[in-house]
Amino acid sequence: MTRAEDKARQARVAVRVLAQLAAKNAVKDHIRAQGFKLHNYSAKDITLQAEAWLAARPEMIAEARAKAARLGYC
């Protein structure tokens, strides 16, 4: 793998991780806003909700890409 390919792979991973983290945090905030406790939800349930949240909000990918660029990954 060339250095350029490695950097591109790191950028893709960084964008995906940042987007997933933002989606999970959004789901957790949503759960709390509804008055529920996080300990009533499994990690798997939160992850599944976050994946759906992210699929419904493609702008979060653009935000993650911009954040990755600010962090030097892109």
N, C-alpha and C positions, 0 to 999 in steps of 0.2 A: 504494500500500500504506500503510495507516495505521500509526501507531506501535505500536499493540497487536498488529496482525498481524505486524509485523516482529519484535517481541519474542517472539511465540509461535513464529515460524519459527526464530529464533535458539535458543530453548529446545529445539525438536525436534532441530535440528542438533547442539547441544551434547550432548544425551542420546545420540544415535546415535554421535557421535565418541567420547565417553567409554566407552560400552559396547564399541565396536569395539576401542579401545585396551586395555581391560581383558581382552577375549577374546584378543587377540593376545599380550599378556603372559602370560596363563594358558597358551596353547599353547606359547609359548617355554619357559616354566618346565617344562611337561610333557615337552617334547622333551629338555631338559637332564636332568631327573630320570630319564629312561630311559637316560641315558648317551650320547646322540647329540649331535653338534655342529650348531649352527644353520647353519653355512655349507654343510651338505649339503642344505639345504632352500631352495627358491626363495622369494622374497617372495610370489609368487602362491600357492604351496602353503600357506604359513603363513596367508595371508589366507583361503583357502578353508577351512582347518581352523578358523580363528577364527570364521568365519561359522557353521559347523556347531556349534562349541562354544557360541556364543551362542544358537543356535536350541534347543539342548538344555538351556539354563540361563536361563530367562526371569527369574529373580531378579536376574541381572546388569543387566537393564534398570532394575529398581527401584533397584538400587544406583547406577546411573549417573544416574537421575533425582534421587536424593537428593544426589549429589555436585554435579550441575548447580545444584540449588537452593542448596547451600552456597556455590557460586561466584557466585550472583546471576543465573543465567540463567532461573530459573523464578519 
